């Protein structure tokens, strides 16, 4: 199982790395366009009062170490922050869905996790979140997921996607590109902003799903390695104990034979 998990982790990691560059560059374009759109802050950055929509990504299977439990802790944090009566959930993964139902959270949609992650499969999540935010049904759209940097750097986190958390997204996108090219806006900046912000929401959501998948397989690989090492240690302990008992039995038999031989000679 460790070998299988390592192969899946490598594939998921490669997919996440390929998508990350696109997400970063998309965010830099948003920053450029926003400088020409006077309504950008009001429409896409300014905080609002209202309900929260949270996308929670977990696994559908166990044997992944603390991968799911760490996400559960973050779910509790954001629920306490916004209030259980003011937050709705979209779930990906059976573990998360069962956990949220257990504490009485409201799930408005549930998406199964597939072996392969295709953007078209999860685009309805973005469509629903975008439409609900623009209409005012929800004041914000956040994700609760596991951020993947490397096998040794995996951590559950939450990220606000709408309204745009500029500081967090700058960190996520490796900072603003100050020396990038200047753009000629066509059509108007406001219309262009709407289209590009929607696209960055799609790119970020897809990137987060990919990174969560890589983190899941990395966690499972580490858990399986730990289980294999523990089994090997247990096997060694059993063999050592068996050899001790076997040696004691042989010694006892030799002692009895020697005692019997001495008794016959006498």
ABEGO torsion letter per residue (X at the ends): XAAAAAAAAAAAAAAAAAAAAAAAAAAAAAAAAAAABAAAAAAAABBBBEBBBBBBBBBABBGAEAAAAAAAAAAAAAAAAAEAAABBBBBBEAAAAAAAAAAGBBBABBBBBBABBBAAAAAAAAAAAAAAAAAGABABBBBBBBBBABAABBBBBBBBAOBBBAAAAAAAAGEBBAABBBBBBOBBAAAAAAAAAAAAAAAAAAAAAAAAAAAAAAAAAAAAAAAAAAAAAAAAAAAAAAAAAAAAAAAAAAAAAAAAAAAAAX
